[in-house]
Amino acid sequence: MRSRRIAAFMVGIALAAGFARADDYRCAVHIHSRASYGGVYGLEELSALAERRGIDAVFLTDSHALQAEYGPPPFRHLAAVRYNLPSVMTLGPRRYLREIRRYNESGSGVLFVPGVEVIPRHYWDDRIAPPRWTLHNTQRNLMLLGCEKPRVIRRIPATLGFLPRRDRAARGLVALLVGAVLVLASGYLWFPAAASRWDRLSLRAWKGRYLVLALLPLIAAAAILEIVFGSFDRYDLYGARRDCDTEQRVIDYGQRHGAFVYWAHPEAFDHHEWGPLTMDTRPYPEVLSKTRGYHAFGVLYEQETTLYREGSRWDTVLREVLQGARMRPVWGIGEMLYREEGHAGKQLGNVDTVIRAPALTRDALMGALRRGRFYASRRNPSTDERLTLRDFTVNGVYCGGYARTSDGAATVQLSVGGSATNEPVRVAVIRDGTLWREEHATPPFELAWTDDEIRSGERHYYRCYVEGAYPVRLVANPVFVE
């Protein structure tokens, strides 16, 4: 443990100093193995496939918990039914992490970095007549990368239902005590009355009258238990909420335990119907402004996205950093949501996160991620056309860095390579959320601009993106200048 901390410390020093020997490593992010529902491949198969595609590291994001719980009104807690699908929690976090660690220690294949995909809060919208049940926000997900302790994964404060496992014993005891008191009370009230009238009432009359009298305390007991369970309920599963308290709780938890936390596919739309049952997740870019402390968001994935363009919500968040309203910049990461080769037309390597780090190790990659030293790239799978960022610097400082200027000028340099492309691409450089420079060039190319309008004491940021024929895209993270 001590040697690992020393290694992480040295990696941090190297990154902070802009270690000259840093290399670019192609990484596949948001990858599911067979440890979670829908994942098909084991680590050996994923490693072999990644090696064939030239991928250096795979960031696994198997589902933390795929669990849905529903209870019909009015007894939503007492009558709750729970349904589980395979996930890290059903497999066991200790076993999940042990298998990844064992494979990495074997030294064969690519590097695997463990992580989990978390559903912070899902909720039901139900209707009795006509029957309709809609489960919302099962794809409104947070990713926690770099989780390597079983207890950290086990204790993630996501919405798993009104009875989290560690609270069941206490709540069961409360239910037992309340139920016992009510049964004794009903017996005390009911049996004397029944005995005094036994000789005057027929068996049928006794059943009709006193059965109703006996059921009333049981109904009262059920109602009281429902109220008691509801008072323990930390997560409301039956109604939309405008705040992001549950999501923020997961972000804060991940931060405290050293995870790299990012919002997955905030522009994605997911909708499925099976008769009266519907699963629905609407795009949620607003969470970028409503939550704080996360490191990044999915800026590129295998559908058209817009948050990388000028004036988007990403720029709104970055301007808050300039104004001092946020402590940490937010980076844009490339992700795949990959489960199987060919599923939904996806191929491993269609979307890359290319990390500039001093070594191909877990600590080096995680340190570079936190500092924003990476870019996202999406290729055309039918032609293998892709763009590569050779360099994007401001006054010699790479993506995610902080540059200084003493003469009121900033030099922005961009170098882009490409494969299987002879067509011009659109280059856009963003300054503080507005389009600052726009060019059209054919890869490979090198461009440079000078900004001599920086006043003393001002803070700015520059970022860039490159658009080829759809779906070819490249998005670089910002560089801040003082």
C-alpha positions in Angstrom: 0.0 0.0 0.0 2.8 2.4 0.9 4.7 1.7 -2.3 1.5 2.3 -4.3 1.0 5.7 -2.6 4.6 6.7 -3.4 4.1 5.7 -7.0 0.9 7.7 -7.3 2.7 10.7 -5.7 5.5 10.5 -8.2 3.1 10.2 -11.1 1.3 13.3 -9.8 4.6 15.2 -9.7 5.5 14.1 -13.2 2.1 15.2 -14.6 2.2 18.5 -12.8 5.6 19.3 -14.2 4.5 18.4 -17.7 6.7 15.3 -17.9 8.5 15.5 -21.3 8.3 11.8 -22.0 4.5 11.6 -21.8 2.9 9.4 -24.5 -0.6 9.2 -25.9 -2.6 6.1 -25.0 -5.8 5.0 -26.7 -8.4 4.1 -24.2 -11.9 2.6 -24.5 -14.2 4.0 -21.9 -17.7 2.8 -20.8 -17.2 -0.9 -21.5 -19.3 -3.7 -20.1 -18.0 -7.2 -19.4 -20.1 -10.2 -18.7 -20.1 -9.2 -15.0 -23.2 -7.1 -15.8 -26.4 -7.6 -17.7 -25.9 -7.4 -21.5 -22.2 -7.8 -21.4 -21.0 -10.8 -23.5 -17.2 -10.9 -23.2 -14.8 -11.9 -20.4 -11.6 -10.1 -19.8 -9.6 -12.4 -22.1 -11.9 -11.8 -25.0 -12.1 -8.1 -24.4 -8.3 -7.9 -24.2 -7.8 -9.8 -27.4 -10.3 -7.6 -29.3 -8.8 -4.4 -27.9 -5.3 -5.5 -28.9 -6.4 -6.1 -32.5 -7.9 -2.6 -32.5 -4.8 -0.9 -31.2 -6.3 0.0 -27.8 -4.0 0.3 -24.9 -6.4 0.4 -21.9 -10.0 -0.4 -21.2 -12.0 1.4 -18.5 -14.6 -1.1 -17.4 -17.9 0.4 -16.2 -20.0 -2.6 -15.3 -23.4 -1.9 -13.8 -23.2 -1.2 -10.1 -26.8 -2.5 -9.5 -29.6 -3.2 -11.9 -32.5 -3.3 -9.4 -36.0 -2.2 -9.7 -38.6 -2.2 -6.9 -42.3 -1.5 -7.1 -45.2 -1.5 -4.7 -48.8 -0.8 -5.6 -50.7 2.0 -3.7 -51.6 2.4 -0.9 -49.1 -0.1 0.5 -46.1 0.8 -1.6 -43.6 -0.4 1.1 -45.3 -3.5 2.5 -46.2 -4.9 -0.9 -43.0 -3.9 -2.7 -41.5 -6.4 -5.1 -37.9 -6.3 -6.1 -36.3 -7.5 -9.4 -32.6 -7.8 -10.0 -30.5 -8.3 -13.1 -26.8 -9.3 -13.2 -24.5 -6.6 -11.9 -21.4 -6.0 -9.8 -23.5 -6.2 -6.7 -25.0 -9.6 -7.6 -21.6 -10.9 -8.6 -19.9 -9.4 -5.6 -17.6 -6.4 -5.6 -14.7 -8.4 -4.1 -14.9 -11.1 -6.7 -15.3 -8.5 -9.5 -12.2 -6.5 -8.4 -10.2 -9.7 -7.7 -10.6 -11.0 -11.3 -9.5 -7.6 -12.8 -6.5 -7.4 -10.5 -5.5 -11.0 -11.3 -5.7 -10.4 -15.0 -3.7 -7.1 -14.8 -1.0 -8.8 -12.7 -0.6 -11.5 -15.3 0.9 -8.9 -17.6 -0.9 -10.2 -20.7 -3.0 -8.0 -22.9 -4.3 -4.5 -22.3 -4.6 -2.7 -19.0 -8.1 -2.9 -17.3 -9.1 -0.1 -15.0 -12.2 -1.0 -12.9 -15.2 1.2 -12.6 -19.0 1.0 -12.1 -22.0 2.6 -13.8 -24.4 4.0 -11.2 -28.1 4.8 -11.5 -28.3 7.6 -8.9 -32.1 7.8 -8.9 -34.9 6.1 -10.8 -38.6 6.6 -10.1 -42.0 5.2 -11.1 -44.9 7.0 -12.6 -47.9 4.6 -12.4 -51.6 4.6 -13.3 -54.2 2.1 -12.2 -56.9 2.6 -14.8 -56.0 2.0 -17.5 -52.9 0.3 -16.1 -49.7 2.0 -17.0 -46.3 1.8 -15.3 -43.4 4.0 -16.4 -39.9 3.6 -15.0 -37.9 6.8 -15.5 -34.1 7.7 -15.5 -32.6 4.2 -15.6 -30.1 5.6 -18.2 -29.4 8.8 -16.3 -26.1 7.5 -15.1 -22.9 8.5 -13.3 -19.6 6.7 -13.9 -17.2 6.1 -11.1 -13.8 5.1 -12.6 -10.9 3.8 -10.6 -12.9 2.1 -7.8 -10.6 -0.6 -6.4 -12.1 -1.3 -2.9 -15.1 -3.6 -2.5 -16.6 -1.7 0.4 -16.5 1.6 -1.7 -18.5 -0.1 -4.4 -20.8 -1.7 -1.9 -21.7 1.5 -0.1 -22.4 3.8 -3.1 -25.5 5.7 -2.0 -27.6 5.0 -5.1 -31.4 4.4 -5.1 -31.7 0.7 -4.6 -35.2 0.7 -3.1 -36.7 1.7 0.2 -35.1 -1.2 2.0 -31.3 -1.1 1.5 -29.7 -4.3 2.7 -27.9 -2.9 5.8 -31.2 -1.4 7.1 -33.4 -4.4 6.8 -32.8 -5.9 10.2 -33.6 -2.7 12.1 -36.8 -2.1 10.1 -37.9 -5.7 10.3 -37.6 -5.5 14.1 -39.7 -2.3 14.2 -42.3 -4.0 12.0 -42.4 -7.1 14.2 -42.8 -5.0 17.4 -45.6 -2.8 16.0 -47.4 -5.8 14.5 -47.2 -7.8 17.8 -48.6 -4.8 19.8 -51.5 -4.4 17.4 -52.3 -8.1 17.3 -52.3 -8.3 21.2 -54.5 -5.2 21.4 -57.0 -6.6 18.9 -57.1 -9.9 20.7 -57.7 -8.1 24.0 -60.6 -6.2 22.5 -62.1 -8.9 20.4 -62.0 -12.2 22.3 -64.0 -11.1 25.4 -66.8 -9.8 23.2 -66.8 -13.0 21.2 -67.0 -15.2 24.3 -69.9 -13.2 25.8 -72.0 -13.6 22.7 -71.0 -17.1 21.7 -74.1 -18.7 23.1 -76.4 -16.2 21.4 -75.0 -16.1 17.9 -74.8 -18.7 15.3 -71.4 -19.7 13.7 -72.4 -17.9 10.5 -73.3 -14.7 12.3 -70.1 -14.9 14.3 -68.0 -15.2 11.2 -69.8 -12.3 9.5 -69.6 -9.8 12.3 -66.5 -10.6 14.2 -64.4 -11.4 11.1 -64.9 -7.7 10.1 -64.1 -6.7 13.6 -60.9 -8.8 13.5 -59.8 -7.4 10.2 -60.0 -3.8 11.3 -56.9 -4.0 13.6 -55.0 -5.8 10.9 -55.8 -3.1 8.4 -54.8 -0.5 11.0 -51.6 -2.4 11.6 -50.8 -2.5 7.9 -51.4 1.3 7.6 -49.2 2.0 10.6 -46.4 -0.2 9.3 -46.6 1.5 5.9 -46.2 4.9 7.7 -43.3 3.5 9.8 -41.5 2.2 6.7 -42.2 5.4 4.8 -40.5 7.4 7.6 -37.4 5.3 7.0 -37.5 5.8 3.3 -34.5 7.8 2.1 -35.4 7.5 -1.6 -38.7 8.4 -3.0 -39.4 6.0 -5.8 -42.7 7.4 -6.9 -42.4 10.9 -8.3 -40.2 13.2 -10.2 -37.9 15.7 -8.5 -36.4 18.9 -9.8 -33.4 18.9 -7.6 -30.3 16.6 -7.9 -29.7 15.8 -4.3 -29.4 12.0 -4.8 -27.1 12.6 -7.8 -25.0 15.0 -5.8 -24.7 12.6 -3.0 -23.2 10.0 -5.4 -20.8 12.5 -6.8 -19.6 13.6 -3.4 -19.2 10.0 -2.3 -17.1 9.2 -5.4 -14.9 12.3 -4.8 -14.3 11.3 -1.2 -13.1 7.9 -2.2 -10.8 8.9 -5.1 -13.0 8.0 -8.1 -13.0 9.8 -11.4 -16.7 10.8 -11.6 -18.3 11.7 -14.9 -21.9 12.1 -16.3 -22.5 9.5 -19.0 -24.2 10.4 -22.4 -26.2 13.4 -21.1 -27.8 14.0 -24.6 -29.0 10.4 -25.1 -32.6 9.4 -25.4 -33.8 6.0 -24.2 -37.3 4.7 -24.6 -38.7 1.1 -24.5 -42.2 -0.2 -24.2 -43.5 -3.7 -23.3 -47.3 -3.5 -23.2 -48.3 -1.4 -20.2 -44.6 -1.2 -19.0 -42.4 1.6 -20.2 -38.8 2.6 -19.5 -38.0 6.2 -20.4 -35.0 8.4 -20.0 -34.9 11.9 -21.5 -31.8 13.9 -22.3 -30.4 15.5 -19.2 -27.7 18.1 -20.1 -29.1 20.4 -17.3 -27.3 18.2 -14.7 -24.0 19.7 -15.8 -25.1 23.0 -14.3 -27.1 21.6 -11.4 -24.4 19.4 -9.9 -20.8 20.1 -8.8 -17.6 18.3 -8.1 -17.8 15.8 -11.0 -14.8 15.6 -13.3 -16.2 15.2 -16.8 -19.2 14.3 -19.0 -19.6 12.2 -22.1 -18.9 14.7 -24.9 -18.7 12.1 -27.8 -20.4 8.8 -28.1 -22.0 6.9 -30.9 -24.7 9.3 -31.8 -24.8 13.0 -32.8 -23.9 15.3 -29.9 -23.9 19.1 -29.6 -22.4 19.9 -26.2 -18.9 20.3 -27.6 -20.1 23.2 -29.8 -19.6 26.9 -28.9 -22.1 28.4 -26.4 -23.3 25.1 -25.1 -23.9 24.2 -21.5 -20.2 23.0 -21.3 -19.2 26.6 -21.9 -21.6 27.8 -19.3 -19.9 25.6 -16.8 -16.4 26.6 -17.9 -17.3 30.3 -17.6 -18.3 29.6 -14.0 -14.8 28.4 -13.4 -13.4 31.7 -14.8 -15.8 33.6 -12.5 -14.8 31.6 -9.4 -18.2 30.0 -9.0 -16.7 26.5 -9.5 -13.5 25.2 -8.1 -12.8 22.5 -10.8 -13.0 22.6 -14.6 -15.2 20.0 -16.3 -13.6 17.9 -19.1 -15.2 16.2 -22.1 -14.6 12.5 -22.4 -15.3 10.0 -25.2 -17.3 6.9 -24.3 -18.9 3.9 -26.0 -21.6 2.1 -23.9 -20.2 -1.1 -25.4 -21.6 -4.5 -24.6 -21.0 -6.7 -27.6 -19.4 -6.4 -31.0 -21.9 -5.4 -33.6 -24.7 -4.7 -31.1 -26.5 -1.5 -32.1 -23.8 -1.2 -34.8 -21.0 -0.6 -32.3 -17.5 -1.8 -32.7 -14.8 -1.5 -30.0 -12.6 1.5 -30.8 -15.3 3.6 -32.6 -14.9 6.2 -29.9 -11.6 6.8 -28.2 -10.4 8.7 -25.2 -6.7 9.4 -25.9 -4.8 10.1 -22.6 -1.4 11.8 -22.5 0.4 10.2 -19.6 3.9 9.3 -18.5 3.2 5.6 -18.3 0.6 3.0 -19.1 -0.4 2.3 -15.5 -3.6 2.8 -13.6 -2.2 5.6 -11.5 -0.7 7.5 -14.4 -3.9 7.3 -16.5 -6.1 8.3 -13.6 -3.9 11.2 -12.8 -3.9 12.4 -16.4 -7.7 12.0 -16.5 -8.2 14.2 -13.4 -6.0 16.9 -15.0 -7.8 16.9 -18.3 -4.8 15.7 -20.3 -6.8 13.9 -22.9 -9.1 14.3 -26.0 -12.0 12.5 -27.5 -12.2 11.1 -31.0 -14.9 9.3 -33.0 -14.2 7.4 -36.2 -16.2 6.3 -39.2 -16.4 2.5 -38.8 -17.2 1.9 -42.4 -14.1 3.7 -43.8 -11.9 3.7 -40.7 -11.6 7.5 -41.1 -10.4 9.0 -37.8 -8.7 12.2 -36.6 -5.8 12.3 -34.1 -4.7 15.2 -32.1 -0.9 15.6 -32.3 -0.9 18.7 -30.2 -3.1 21.5 -28.9 -1.3 24.0 -26.8 -1.6 27.6 -25.5 1.8 29.1 -24.8 3.2 25.6 -24.9 0.7 24.2 -22.4 -1.3 21.1 -23.4 -5.0 20.3 -22.8 -6.1 20.6 -19.2 -3.2 22.8 -18.3 -2.9 26.4 -17.0 -0.8 28.8 -19.0 0.5 32.2 -18.1 1.2 35.2 -20.2 3.4 38.2 -19.3 3.1 40.2 -22.5 -0.7 40.1 -22.9 -0.6 37.6 -25.7 -1.4 33.9 -26.1 -0.2 31.7 -28.9 -2.6 28.9 -29.8 -1.1 26.0 -31.8 -3.0 23.0 -33.2 -1.6 19.9 -35.0 -4.0 17.3 -36.3 -3.4 14.0 -38.1 -5.8 11.7 -39.8 -6.2 8.4 -41.5 -8.2 7.4 -44.6 -9.3 11.0 -45.2 -8.6 13.4 -48.0 -11.5 15.7 -47.4 -11.2 19.1 -45.7 -12.4 19.3 -42.1 -13.8 22.2 -40.1 -11.6 23.5 -37.3 -13.2 25.6 -34.6 -11.3 27.3 -31.7 -13.5 28.5 -28.8 -12.5 31.4 -26.5 -14.6 31.8 -23.4 -17.6 30.2 -25.0 -17.6 32.0 -28.3 -16.2 31.1 -31.7 -12.8 32.7 -31.9 -11.2 31.2 -35.0 -12.6 29.0 -37.8 -10.6 27.3 -40.5 -11.0 24.5 -43.1 -8.0 22.3 -43.7 -7.1 18.8 -44.9 -5.4 16.5 -42.4 -2.6 16.4 -41.6 -2.2 20.1 -40.8 -0.7 22.5 -38.4 -2.3 25.9 -37.5 -1.3 28.7 -35.2 -3.0 31.9 -34.0 -2.0 34.7 -31.7 -4.4 36.4 -29.3 -2.9 39.8 -28.2 -6.1 41.1 -26.5 -5.5 39.6 -23.0 -5.5 42.3 -20.3 -3.7 42.1 -17.0 -5.6 40.1 -14.4 -8.0 38.5 -16.9 -8.6 34.7 -17.1 -9.6 33.0 -20.3 -9.8 29.5 -21.7 -9.3 28.1 -25.2 -10.6 24.8 -26.5 -11.1 23.3 -30.0 -13.0 20.8 -31.9 -12.6 19.4 -35.5 -15.5 18.1 -37.6 -15.1 15.8 -40.5 -17.9 14.1 -42.5 -20.3 12.5 -40.0 -19.6 10.8 -37.7 -15.9 11.8 -37.6 -15.2 14.2 -34.7 -12.4 15.3 -32.4 -12.8 17.3 -29.2 -9.9 18.7 -27.2 -10.2 19.8 -23.6 -9.6 23.4 -22.7 -6.4 25.2 -21.7 -6.8 28.1 -19.2 -4.8 31.3 -19.4 -4.0 34.0 -16.9 
